[in-house]
Amino acid sequence: MLLAYRKASKRKRGKGSAATFEHQLADHLWQLQDELIHKRYQPGAYVNFMIHDPKQRKISAAPFRDRVVHHALCNIIEPIFEAQFIEDSYANRVAKGTHRALERLQAYSQQYRYVLRVDIVKHFPSIDHSILYDIIADSIRDDEVMDLVQKIIHSGEGVLAEEYEMVYFEGDDLFAVHRGRGLPIGNLTSQFWSNVYLNPLDWFVQQDLGCRAYLRYVDDAALFSNSKRQLYAWKKALIDFLATLRLTIHNEQAQVIPCEHGIPWLGFVVYPTHRRLKRRNVVNFTRRFERNLDLYHNGAISFAELDASVQGWINHVRYGDTWGLRKHIFDNHPIKPPKKT
């Protein structure tokens, strides 16, 4: 429980609910542990807000004490599933991440002529609670742990209901609309369970389809081959398999393209020889930078705050061929001393 608190409070100590929890840390941890042992623990209500990154997303933040429980649970069960994940699954995993996924995708684009890139429609709102529970239960046989898993899964029921457009699959009756679905975007458990939910897909593509060059980042996946016909056959098989998970893909966008034409991937367009940043990313950052620059020049924010807003973006885009772009942006937006008040 103490380890879970330390992970949950990382970069949040002294802020809001984390500070309140820390004020009587031992008491709060003992109380949480007692609730878990005696099965009295109940998740609290989420706080919802919208972000644009660049798509609009609804983020649901659990109370801090619940985030401690999420970390405690993941500390125990995540290593079990981590050992089952394929090597080329990159989201929310230690020593993986966005930039490793970019490197791997580019390496595959240098070895194969064609790529099929697919992404799932409304992935987090579509995750089916019963299917997720059954997948987890296949590996976790402890009833008390599974009771906690079920409580956390159901705590997100309805949070993303307005984001989901009902899809009926073969064998459904009219009651299918009432199936529990949706994982709150923002929960540690949601990010982890997303990988658990799609792990059967990963193994299906690699073992059943025999795709030797495949990778996935959350709900974005890419399959490579030197045969267009093979990739289109794999696409049909992939659609059929995803239906067993009650998921669908953006069918029109899932086309086989030559790798040399560039692959849209995690904010970049990746070519065998280089990577370009998507124009939308450049426009969004430039607007945000101009706003923050005005705030700094008017003394509304500190240089440290301005610099922090820039460094995160630079750390991401430096993995593309963006030196000239960065120089152009910053040369055309000089930083002046703030106005004296």
CORBEL-V796647 format. One record per residue. N is the residue number from 0. SS is DSSP state (A for helix, B for strand, O for the rest). OMEGA is omega as a letter, one per 30 degrees, with the letter a starting at -180 (NA if undefined). Layout:
<<N,SS,OMEGA> <N,SS,OMEGA>>
This chain:
<<0,O,l> <1,A,l> <2,A,l> <3,A,l> <4,A,a> <5,A,l> <6,A,a> <7,A,a> <8,O,a> <9,O,a> <10,O,l> <11,O,a> <12,O,l> <13,O,a> <14,O,l> <15,A,a> <16,A,l> <17,A,l> <18,A,l> <19,A,l> <20,A,a> <21,A,a> <22,A,l> <23,O,a> <24,A,a> <25,A,a> <26,A,a> <27,A,l> <28,A,l> <29,A,a> <30,A,l> <31,A,a> <32,A,l> <33,A,l> <34,A,a> <35,A,a> <36,A,a> <37,O,l> <38,O,l> <39,O,a> <40,O,l> <41,O,l> <42,O,l> <43,O,a> <44,O,l> <45,O,l> <46,B,a> <47,B,l> <48,B,a> <49,B,l> <50,B,l> <51,B,a> <52,O,f> <53,O,l> <54,O,l> <55,B,l> <56,B,l> <57,B,l> <58,B,l> <59,B,a> <60,B,l> <61,O,l> <62,O,a> <63,A,a> <64,A,l> <65,A,l> <66,A,l> <67,A,l> <68,A,l> <69,A,l> <70,A,l> <71,A,l> <72,A,a> <73,A,l> <74,A,a> <75,A,a> <76,A,a> <77,A,l> <78,A,l> <79,A,a> <80,A,l> <81,A,l> <82,O,a> <83,O,a> <84,O,l> <85,O,a> <86,O,a> <87,O,l> <88,B,a> <89,O,a> <90,O,l> <91,O,l> <92,O,a> <93,O,l> <94,O,l> <95,O,l> <96,O,a> <97,A,a> <98,A,l> <99,A,l> <100,A,l> <101,A,a> <102,A,a> <103,A,l> <104,A,a> <105,A,l> <106,A,l> <107,A,a> <108,A,l> <109,A,a> <110,A,a> <111,O,a> <112,O,a> <113,B,l> <114,B,l> <115,B,l> <116,B,a> <117,B,l> <118,B,a> <119,B,l> <120,O,l> <121,O,a> <122,A,a> <123,A,l> <124,A,a> <125,A,a> <126,O,a> <127,B,a> <128,A,a> <129,A,l> <130,A,l> <131,A,a> <132,A,a> <133,A,l> <134,A,l> <135,A,a> <136,A,l> <137,O,a> <138,O,a> <139,O,a> <140,O,a> <141,O,a> <142,A,a> <143,A,l> <144,A,a> <145,A,l> <146,A,l> <147,A,l> <148,A,a> <149,A,l> <150,A,a> <151,A,l> <152,A,a> <153,A,l> <154,A,a> <155,O,a> <156,O,l> <157,O,a> <158,O,a> <159,O,a> <160,A,a> <161,A,l> <162,A,a> <163,O,l> <164,O,a> <165,O,l> <166,O,l> <167,O,l> <168,O,a> <169,O,l> <170,O,a> <171,O,l> <172,O,a> <173,A,a> <174,A,a> <175,A,l> <176,A,a> <177,A,l> <178,O,l> <179,O,a> <180,B,l> <181,O,l> <182,O,a> <183,O,l> <184,O,a> <185,O,l> <186,O,l> <187,A,a> <188,A,a> <189,A,l> <190,A,a> <191,A,a> <192,A,l> <193,A,l> <194,A,l> <195,A,a> <196,A,a> <197,A,l> <198,A,l> <199,A,l> <200,A,a> <201,A,a> <202,A,l> <203,A,a> <204,A,a> <205,A,a> <206,A,a> <207,A,l> <208,O,a> <209,O,l> <210,O,a> <211,O,a> <212,O,a> <213,B,l> <214,B,a> <215,B,l> <216,B,a> <217,O,a> <218,O,l> <219,B,a> <220,B,l> <221,B,l> <222,B,a> <223,B,l> <224,B,l> <225,O,a> <226,O,l> <227,A,a> <228,A,a> <229,A,a> <230,A,l> <231,A,l> <232,A,l> <233,A,l> <234,A,l> <235,A,l> <236,A,a> <237,A,l> <238,A,l> <239,A,a> <240,A,a> <241,A,l> <242,A,l> <243,A,l> <244,O,a> <245,O,l> <246,O,l> <247,O,l> <248,B,l> <249,O,a> <250,O,a> <251,O,a> <252,O,a> <253,O,a> <254,O,l> <255,B,a> <256,B,l> <257,B,a> <258,A,a> <259,A,l> <260,A,l> <261,O,a> <262,B,l> <263,B,a> <264,B,l> <265,O,l> <266,O,l> <267,B,l> <268,B,a> <269,B,l> <270,O,l> <271,O,a> <272,O,a> <273,O,l> <274,B,l> <275,B,l> <276,B,l> <277,O,a> <278,A,a> <279,A,l> <280,A,a> <281,A,a> <282,A,a> <283,A,a> <284,A,a> <285,A,l> <286,A,l> <287,A,l> <288,A,l> <289,A,l> <290,A,a> <291,A,l> <292,A,l> <293,A,l> <294,A,l> <295,A,a> <296,A,l> <297,O,l> <298,O,a> <299,O,l> <300,O,a> <301,O,l> <302,A,l> <303,A,l> <304,A,l> <305,A,a> <306,A,l> <307,A,a> <308,A,a> <309,A,a> <310,A,l> <311,A,l> <312,A,a> <313,A,a> <314,A,l> <315,A,a> <316,A,l> <317,O,l> <318,O,l> <319,O,l> <320,O,a> <321,O,a> <322,A,a> <323,A,l> <324,A,a> <325,A,l> <326,A,a> <327,A,a> <328,A,a> <329,A,l> <330,A,a> <331,O,l> <332,O,a> <333,O,l> <334,O,a> <335,O,l> <336,O,l> <337,O,l> <338,O,l> <339,O,l> <340,O,NA>>
